[in-house]
């Protein structure tokens, strides 16, 4: 009626959904890049930033790589808006690893946020900082974590605990001790929330360092119920491990119950042949075992034994051992046991975990049940049963997990779950996996009294639409029937009915599913008959009769096998045999391969067992079949035919011909052989009874049945010895000064030869800045004490490094060695420790480091390298490639000269070369007018704005003419606005413009700051902790150099190495080489302890910056170098550190 | 410990990815899981919790809702997991940290364009010993409702005998109380409870000693306790299915009636069963209610579910369903037998017979209004044919 409205109905409904979804973020998700994100990020309004960040997040969510926005996003970390911060953090965490250099820009803001009054801001800053996962900032994170571990806010402390695994993940071994110390400190917290997180940290950082738990064991047990559920799971596991490592297994527990039953176990040694796979024809499920159960009422000792050993050693190790040798007399004997009744620690563990069985979190219940399973006395173990069963009423997947665990429990102690068999009845919502597990458990826990109800159920399951499950049910029926001979007859009847029922479907409807059921039915019948063939003769005959209707080849094969195997049993079978054989011979050609094989085998067996009167008839049938088989298409059958013919030739062949004696003998042999092969008693093929693997209850490994990453078996009982005083004292010490570990670990790498404080005259060299220092001595008072140790130091063999050279001029003048040995002292470390602690608001612990044993002091010699300046060659980079510049090639190299105009300017040597044949006119480099904004905002972070008036490029005078193959060098002064981002310039040539990029080298953002070793160590001591950044790298350049210098009369290896290093650093950075130290005690080949020191100051603000390289390793191998940078400017220091590490690690040019 | 979380849409596309640790997991792994459709493991319980919290926040969990609120989802995930370990999972605290979306905030963001769902302050409860409760909530209403919600699981075998009957129940509490109240709930016949599980707020010692529930409740609706009562004898309704096959046809008739009258009205009665795959077509007519045959695809298999909804039992007649199934060619008889799932609801009674004795309050200024209710539903109530 209103068509004009009807037309809009669809759009109306669209509009209504729009209205409904208005105000949500859906439009951001659907079209994240319909606006330009970059300008939004630079907006002044938080709301616009937010929107931009949300768009980025949407792109991340959809799998796009938006890391190119990183620089712009990072600067927003300074935002005051909590929401912007949160979104920036989310972005940072996603990309920081990809863009490490830019990520470092945010570090200063994190450090500021760590001091915020809002605990939420502190926590987020810590979480993000730790989540960035950069090796360079690991020490900073560690310091931040140890600070936050003392935060008044529980939430922040919790985040600190969570940050520890992140730092640990970086695998910096120098931090390990500090991290573990912090874990111990946080485990000592009085808030349950923190303890939960600390437990998680413990589990991932140092799960074996159980002495940390020992300190707090009782308290941890008591707080367990108050810890949040996720923490409970982890903590339960840790406490269990501790209790076992400390006290051993409980002698009343299930785990050790096999001890009591030792004799029973050995008596029916191989009776546990339960196997999941069906290949075992004689699978029979411990009859005698059930007798043992009746008398003892407890458990399957063998299984328990394997289970407990698997728990302790890990199933892979246990199984491999089991294969090698029989370990029935196990080393468990040698272990210590304890008793739950009089051990307080174990009592308290069991007491505190038992209420957790009522937790609403399934994982907690499972973990608590695991503790009781392993540790509780047998009589108390009953209490885990109901909670476990109750877990099955949660989701389908947790049902599966719980059933996996119950399966093992019930295998070991069937009586535990036997009364609750009804809980394992199927429900239609169960998945196939769950049903299969339930079936297995049901057949394990069935008892005389419950078997009839279970069979009732099984009969219903056989009709289940899921045929695979129905087949499994049939298998379970077979198992139960073998276990309970009383019901075997009813089972057989049922199975036979089933088999005939299934077979009536005939060929057309026999789907795969039906075939499985039928096969399984026959298989189960076979297994039941195998237990007692003589009384089941009728069943066999019945089966033989049904051969007509059964079409499934494998099932036919199995029946035919029974014909052969039981051909001489009872009265009826021998009578029907001739008919059967004739039937088989008739249909031989149309059978499938596997059936044919069985027919041949069966005939062979029949022939062997036959009596004289029938022999002839059988022989005829067999030779007929062999003839058929010889012409078969399948070579297996042809082979089998030949084999049988040869083997049974004495039966088949006519015996009336005359034969030699030798033939007679070989006949006897083959007769025996045939008897062995066809007539021998078949043993159960399972000598190794349990292919099943057992993992700790509740573990992921247990569900997937292989060791998941991180799976650890239980610790060795009583492996933790607390009487050892050293452990105790360590603990006490550690507990007294928490946080100390962090500082020690940062500086202990210096220990082999810590800062040398000796009076030392630095020889002047031709190195251009060295002349300013002369012979000033920066000795601290520490020298006085160190001189005391010089006496014995002098006894060390002297290594004469080189002759006295002429340091001032001689380009190859070798080096000058001051053979002044000095016992160094630990002043550096001492100061750093103190200042760090004061930073942490700790009470300064003045005394403890003074008593460092003198063994740490190592003597060192000082080398001065004079001639290297000549070898310093700055790295040349291409600014313009001749291919792009019409034959103009422009290269630049950073120069160590300093600008006279402004300290912010960096000098560059630019060389213009005309590679073409035409002359070039009017060459000039000018600033790019439309500069990247990214370099603009970045400048705000790195340099103070007061220098804003300095131009990016000091105008360069124009080169009027550049002739062909002419080269002109020009000194250019440039101000980089950022350490890392390139500066865009425009090159004019012949009236054309070429955009070019100058890449900054952070090594030239410093100028050499000449100083002597004393000043150096004093400055170093002022820049500890947060201002110290270390990283390791591998250095290989020297190897080539050493090999080159193999000619006689060359320098000492150490000198070569030092020169290599110094040249490499000085070629890439504008530093002053302060000193080269080497340890005197070192072996000739061992370069460990060699130490180079460089100093410089930042161009922009004259902040000093110190670099120390410490070597490890032998001369002809790649050296491990620890690079340490001390600098007040965090970002600069870290970037510089990265640069140095990169340049050292990259192989030498040429 | 988990390495990453992916949220997938109904079609298996990755909607959202959150990497948790340094070991990045490629999103292509999802495709594999999607094909295998398995989800098992230790972290599973936690994933359930994540899903719970998300659906709690968004009022459901589907593709559109995640799209609408993907920022909140990200923020929540970030708050809930840190480095693969759960950080804050208590819904009350999360609610204070990150505001759930609601009409007001939506309107606000439309009008002003600015709204933040991230709280500026750390919820006080993070430090409290009762993290599930907001600090000092103010409620205008002063009331507490306790509901016994029970589900009856039963198996009735082919020959009509009751194989198993048990009740899975929950004590659901909806509390709107101010301050920090301390409640005590006791049962008249706690001994019938077979298994129990508790909300973390329940103190375990009093239960151990006297079987009394003593707790400081969270604000709003929560599950105080769940329990199981086993070995029950009485089922409220019976369902008698009969199937008889004859030359490619199967006659089916189902009868439904009251067995043990609970003396409260039974409603929402439904009977569902799956037609075996070998059934080609079905012609079913009820004398009461309606019959629907629904096809659903579950993991490559087509399932035809027949659902008969009866509602209340009519007074004058016993509802019955009868008809014929046509079997696939070549089949004489129905080889498998479907299981009938029965649904019903009884308001106002807890069929397990559990009775609440009294609810006491401490630490409350005025006596609140108390309400008790019972409700029983069918859980896995199945009748085999």
Interface residues (C-beta under 8 A of the other chain):
Chain A: X21 X22 X23 X24 X25 X26 X28 X29 X30 X46 X47 X50 X54 X57 X58 X60 X61 X62 X63 X81 X82 X83 X86 X87 X89 X90 X93 X94 X97 X118 X119 X120 X123 X127 X130 X131 X133 X153 X154 X155 X158 X159 X162 X163 X165 X166 X169 X170 X191 X192 X193 X197 X200 X204 X225 X226 X228 X229 X230 X355 X358 X359 X360 X361 X362 X363 X365 X386 X387 X389 X390 X393 X395 X397 X398 X400 X401 X422 X425 X427 X428 X429 X453 X456 X457 X460 X463 X464 X465 X467 X470 X505 X508 X509 X514 X698 X699 X700 X703 X704 X710
Chain B: X1 X14 X15 X16 X17 X19 X21 X22 X27 X39 X40 X41 X42 X44 X45 X46 X48 X64 X67 X68 X69 X70 X71 X72 X74 X75 X78 X82 X83 X85 X86 X87 X89 X90 X97 X101 X105 X106 X107 X108 X109 X110 X113 X114 X116 X117 X118 X119 X120 X121 X122 X126 X127 X129 X131 X153 X155 X157 X158 X163 X164 X168 X194 X195 X196 X197 X198 X199 X200 X204 X205 X207 X208 X223 X226 X228 X230 X274 X276 X277 X328 X330 X331 X335 X336 X337 X338 X339 X341 X380 X382 X384
